[in-house]
């Protein structure tokens, strides 16, 4: 089913139009096959109710009235013998952090103020390159490369370390991040390596991830705020219950709705949208009626709370935060040559 998902995405993901300009056949024809921003493996819904049937989920920015869709533009009801389901949802983007409306906080505990200064440094708190406004420190890790085993690293999303903003190795990283009043005196380390995101016309991306080397004088707590110590890693599966702790929204519960997802993501730069394609991703929705993530939560570790096993690394979401995208943790570890502490 994963192979069929990629093949269908190859056919449907193209130049994206966010909504059709007028309620006419001409307008619908213009957008019908340019309205798809993701294809994943998930559960088919009927009348918004789960059916228990696995399917290929086609995510569109806007569902069109059937009467306006030309026959040659109708999305398939099945592909390679696998049923499909069309899901209306906004396109995901690399989200800028929210600007706080308060003064620089005093040092505190992670649960009291994950957007402030937290010492010892712990996973799930405000953290970013000095070049970037904000993000979240996922957790701590070590390198599997020869000669690097004694260094402690912080894992986060690559764009939090400046991968799409001209960041380079050696850039200072701050806790808290600049958007949370982090200053150069709040340096806890420097950028070591990051996977750079390639726009659609260059490559298909698997991860948005990077690590920063922690300075020897910085004390760290290897747990994740409000979650605890990470016991290992596991693969995601459909309907898996997960949690994350982000610098902005704190601890939130969710559920994996799509696996093997191929998606277009807006890189969030000024001017016309710049899209990047990510393959083999996870899509997660909130399960408590609130936002699962907000701007500034990029880099949060997605965790199965039953055994505290890492599942993924959050990197993007739509403006209304009804869902989030995460890289599978196995792909992150492989791409960066690391293992979690």
LINTATA-V348781 format. One record per residue. RES is the residue in one letter. SS is DSSP state (H for helix, E for strand, - for the rest). PHI is phi in degrees with one decimal (none if undefined). PSI is psi in radians with two decimals (none if undefined). Layout:
RES & SS & PHI & PSI
RES & SS & PHI & PSI
//
This chain:
X & - & none & -0.58
X & H & -63.3 & -0.69
X & H & -66.2 & -0.71
X & H & -64.0 & -0.63
X & H & -61.2 & -0.80
X & H & -65.6 & -0.71
X & H & -63.6 & -0.75
X & H & -66.0 & -0.70
X & H & -61.3 & -0.68
X & H & -58.5 & -0.59
X & H & -80.5 & -0.54
X & H & -105.0 & -0.48
X & - & -83.0 & 2.09
X & - & -150.0 & -2.50
X & - & -71.0 & 2.12
X & - & -89.6 & 2.34
X & - & -114.6 & 2.27
X & - & -75.3 & -0.60
X & - & -157.6 & 2.79
X & - & -84.7 & 2.50
X & - & -73.3 & -0.44
X & - & -154.1 & 2.73
X & - & -83.5 & 1.28
X & - & -143.8 & 2.85
X & H & -61.9 & -0.68
X & H & -62.7 & -0.77
X & H & -65.8 & -0.72
X & H & -66.0 & -0.69
X & H & -62.7 & -0.65
X & H & -64.1 & -0.55
X & H & -110.4 & -0.30
X & - & -53.8 & -0.74
X & - & -102.9 & 0.14
X & - & -121.8 & 0.50
X & - & -116.1 & -0.06
X & E & -90.5 & 2.21
X & E & -117.8 & -0.10
X & E & -162.1 & 2.65
X & E & -136.9 & 2.19
X & E & -138.6 & 2.98
X & E & -95.7 & 2.15
X & E & -154.6 & -2.84
X & E & -100.8 & 2.33
X & E & -71.7 & 2.39
X & E & -112.2 & 2.50
X & E & -127.1 & 2.05
X & - & 60.2 & 0.63
X & - & 66.7 & 0.17
X & E & -106.0 & 2.40
X & E & -65.6 & 2.53
X & E & -109.3 & -0.22
X & E & 81.0 & 0.04
X & E & -101.2 & 2.22
X & E & -73.2 & 2.53
X & E & -154.2 & 3.06
X & E & -95.5 & 2.05
X & E & -95.4 & 2.11
X & E & -100.1 & 1.98
X & E & -95.1 & 2.17
X & E & -121.0 & 2.65
X & - & -71.6 & -0.44
X & - & -155.9 & 2.18
X & - & -76.5 & 2.39
X & - & -102.7 & 2.53
X & - & -58.6 & 2.30
X & H & -54.6 & -0.55
X & H & -67.7 & -0.30
X & H & -101.0 & -0.07
X & - & -93.9 & 2.08
X & - & -60.9 & 2.58
X & H & -54.4 & -0.61
X & H & -80.1 & -0.02
X & H & -114.6 & 0.06
X & - & -68.7 & 2.33
X & - & -69.4 & 2.54
X & - & -68.7 & 2.47
X & - & -81.4 & -0.25
X & E & -155.0 & 2.73
X & E & -145.2 & 2.19
X & - & 52.9 & 0.63
X & - & 79.6 & 0.07
X & E & -104.5 & 2.24
X & E & -64.7 & 2.69
X & E & -118.2 & 2.89
X & E & -143.4 & 2.33
X & E & -98.4 & 2.17
X & E & -118.8 & 2.21
X & E & -87.9 & 2.16
X & - & -160.9 & 2.68
X & - & -72.7 & 2.73
X & - & -68.8 & 2.60
X & E & -86.9 & 2.74
X & E & -146.5 & 2.76
X & - & -70.8 & 1.96
X & - & -90.3 & 2.31
X & - & -72.5 & 2.59
X & - & -69.2 & 2.70
X & - & -78.9 & 2.43
X & - & -79.8 & 2.23
X & - & -72.0 & 2.69
X & - & -110.9 & 0.64
X & - & -141.8 & 3.07
X & - & -82.3 & 2.94
X & - & -56.9 & 2.16
X & - & -75.7 & 2.80
X & - & -80.6 & 2.79
X & - & -56.7 & 2.47
X & E & -153.6 & -3.00
X & - & -86.4 & 2.84
X & - & -63.3 & -0.72
X & - & -71.8 & -0.47
X & - & -79.2 & -0.59
X & - & -161.3 & 1.43
X & - & -72.7 & -0.20
X & - & -93.7 & -0.01
X & - & -104.4 & -2.82
X & - & -79.8 & 2.16
X & E & -124.9 & 2.08
X & - & -134.7 & 2.28
X & - & -59.1 & 2.70
X & E & -69.5 & 2.43
X & E & -133.6 & 2.77
X & E & -66.5 & 2.63
X & - & 91.2 & 0.23
X & - & -118.4 & 2.95
X & E & -59.7 & 2.35
X & - & -170.0 & 2.43
X & E & -172.7 & 2.87
X & E & -62.2 & 2.66
X & - & -60.3 & -0.42
X & - & -76.0 & -0.33
X & - & -111.4 & 2.57
X & - & -67.7 & -0.77
X & - & -171.5 & 2.94
X & - & 176.4 & -2.94
X & E & -129.4 & 2.43
X & - & -81.2 & 2.10
X & - & -69.5 & -1.05
X & E & -174.1 & -3.09
X & E & -103.4 & 2.69
X & E & -150.9 & 3.03
X & E & -128.8 & 2.72
X & E & -82.0 & 2.58
X & - & -99.8 & 0.09
X & - & -80.0 & 2.59
X & - & -58.9 & 2.35
X & - & 83.7 & -0.01
X & - & -115.0 & 0.14
X & - & -67.7 & -0.38
X & - & -89.5 & -0.14
X & - & -87.8 & 2.36
X & - & -92.2 & 2.35
X & E & -121.3 & 2.68
X & E & -104.0 & 2.28
X & E & -96.0 & 2.43
X & E & -159.1 & -3.11
X & - & -69.4 & 2.53
X & H & -60.0 & -0.67
X & H & -69.3 & -0.35
X & H & -68.8 & -0.42
X & H & -95.9 & 0.04
X & - & 99.6 & 0.34
X & - & -64.2 & -0.45
X & - & -112.4 & 0.27
X & - & -129.7 & 0.43
X & - & 78.7 & 0.30
X & - & -66.8 & 2.65
X & - & -134.8 & 2.84
X & - & -59.4 & 2.38
X & - & 97.9 & -0.20
X & - & -60.2 & 2.38
X & E & -64.3 & 2.51
X & E & -114.7 & 2.48
X & E & -118.9 & 2.57
X & - & -136.5 & 1.89
X & - & -79.4 & 3.02
X & - & -71.1 & 2.84
X & H & -53.6 & -0.67
X & H & -65.8 & -0.37
X & H & -103.8 & 0.55
X & - & 71.0 & 0.40
X & - & -67.7 & 2.41
X & - & -118.9 & 2.99
X & H & -62.1 & -0.45
X & H & -70.5 & -0.18
X & H & -95.6 & 0.27
X & E & -59.4 & 2.36
X & E & -121.6 & -0.05
X & E & 171.0 & -2.74
X & E & -147.6 & 2.72
X & E & -61.3 & 2.31
X & E & -106.5 & -1.02
X & E & -152.3 & 2.67
X & E & -152.4 & 2.63
X & - & -91.0 & 2.07
X & - & -81.3 & 2.42
X & - & -82.0 & 2.31
X & - & -104.0 & 2.31
X & - & -61.8 & 2.92
X & - & -54.2 & -0.67
X & - & -80.0 & 0.04
X & - & -110.8 & -0.78
X & - & -164.3 & 2.96
X & E & -104.8 & 2.26
X & E & -93.5 & 2.56
X & - & -109.4 & -0.55
X & - & -143.3 & 2.69
X & - & -121.9 & 1.57
X & - & -149.2 & 2.74
X & E & -166.1 & 2.94
X & E & -133.0 & 2.65
X & E & -122.3 & 2.41
X & E & -78.0 & 2.23
X & E & -83.4 & 2.34
X & - & -62.4 & 2.49
X & - & -57.7 & -0.53
X & - & -79.7 & -0.14
X & - & -88.1 & 2.16
X & - & -81.0 & 2.40
X & E & -125.8 & 2.62
X & E & -111.0 & 2.07
X & E & -77.9 & 0.10
X & E & -86.1 & 2.96
X & E & -105.7 & 2.31
X & - & -49.8 & 2.26
X & - & 65.4 & 0.03
X & - & -115.1 & -0.76
X & E & 107.0 & -2.89
X & - & -71.5 & 2.46
X & - & -87.4 & 2.19
X & - & -89.8 & -0.26
X & E & 165.8 & -2.81
X & E & -129.9 & 2.76
X & - & -152.0 & 2.79
X & - & -79.5 & 2.55
X & - & -77.3 & 2.73
X & - & -141.3 & 2.82
X & - & -60.0 & 2.42
X & - & 69.5 & 0.28
X & - & -71.5 & 2.24
X & E & -78.2 & 2.31
X & E & -136.7 & 2.93
X & E & -136.9 & 2.85
X & E & -148.5 & 2.71
X & E & -122.2 & 2.03
X & E & -112.3 & 2.78
X & - & -63.6 & -0.53
X & - & -93.4 & -0.92
X & - & -98.1 & -0.08
X & E & 72.3 & -2.53
X & E & -85.3 & 2.15
X & E & -136.5 & 2.49
X & E & -94.5 & 2.64
X & E & -153.9 & -3.10
X & E & -141.3 & 2.48
X & E & -76.8 & 2.04
X & E & -100.7 & -0.42
X & E & -140.7 & 2.46
X & E & -123.2 & 2.95
X & E & 52.9 & 0.61
X & E & -80.3 & 2.32
X & E & -106.8 & 2.17
X & E & -142.4 & 2.58
X & E & -90.9 & 2.32
X & E & -125.7 & 2.29
X & E & -77.9 & 2.17
X & - & -73.7 & -0.07
X & - & 74.6 & 0.33
X & - & -82.0 & 2.79
X & - & -67.2 & 2.64
X & - & 89.0 & -2.63
X & - & -63.7 & 2.51
X & - & -59.3 & 2.44
X & - & -112.5 & 2.03
X & E & -99.3 & 2.51
X & E & -127.2 & 2.47
X & E & -97.3 & 2.31
X & E & -118.1 & 2.30
X & E & -108.5 & 2.72
X & E & 58.6 & 0.84
X & E & -103.3 & 3.00
X & E & -111.2 & 2.47
X & E & -115.3 & 2.29
X & E & -129.2 & 2.31
X & E & -113.6 & 2.64
X & E & -66.5 & 2.61
X & - & -116.6 & 0.08
X & - & -117.3 & 0.22
X & - & 83.9 & -0.02
X & - & -112.0 & 3.12
X & - & -66.5 & 2.41
X & - & -78.6 & -0.62
X & - & -148.9 & 2.82
X & - & -138.1 & 2.99
X & - & -55.8 & 2.30
X & - & 101.7 & -0.18
X & - & -90.6 & -0.10
X & - & -55.8 & 2.33
X & - & 101.3 & -0.14
X & - & -63.3 & 2.50
X & E & -83.9 & 2.27
X & E & -91.1 & 2.23
X & E & -130.7 & 2.42
X & E & -79.8 & 1.96
X & - & -74.1 & -0.20
X & - & -65.9 & -0.83
X & - & -117.4 & 0.13
X & - & 55.5 & 0.78
X & E & -98.7 & 2.37
X & E & -70.8 & 2.41
X & E & -116.6 & -0.68
X & E & -163.2 & 3.12
X & E & -127.4 & 2.01
X & E & -71.0 & 2.36
X & E & -139.2 & -0.24
X & E & -158.4 & 2.85
X & E & -171.2 & 2.89
X & - & -79.9 & 2.99
X & - & -61.4 & -0.59
X & - & -90.3 & 0.02
X & - & 61.0 & 0.47
X & - & -77.2 & -0.26
X & E & -151.6 & 3.04
X & E & -143.3 & 2.73
X & E & -106.4 & 2.54
X & E & -139.8 & 2.53
X & E & -77.7 & 2.40
X & E & -57.4 & 2.36
X & H & -63.0 & -0.58
X & H & -60.8 & -0.69
X & H & -66.7 & -0.63
X & H & -64.7 & -0.84
X & H & -61.0 & -0.71
X & H & -67.8 & -0.74
X & H & -66.9 & -0.58
X & H & -100.8 & -0.08
X & - & 56.8 & 1.02
X & E & -136.5 & 2.94
X & E & -138.9 & 2.58
X & E & -75.1 & 2.57
X & - & -84.8 & none
//
